[in-house]
Amino acid sequence: MSRMSSRCVSSCSERLSGYAARPGWEVVLGDVKGETAGHAFGVPLAPTTRWWASMANPLPEDFTTPDASMTS
């Protein structure tokens, strides 16, 4: 396995800190025999975030409207 440069590690660390500071941020870690084997993280996106505008097909108008099923 190749080693990541210190600049890459620093950049990733800064981005992760920014994500983790957002409301609703969650992370899941997976392990194999006590060693971390992977992770996934996410954060809710506001209905007005630019990310939604990049969808290949138009989304239904209420697609980004939060409802109770998104927070359970």
Buried (B, 14 or more C-beta within 10 A) or exposed (E): EEEEEEEEEEEEEEEEEEEEEEEEBEEEEEEEEEEEEEEEEEBBEEEEEEEEEEEEEEEEEEEBEEEEEEEE
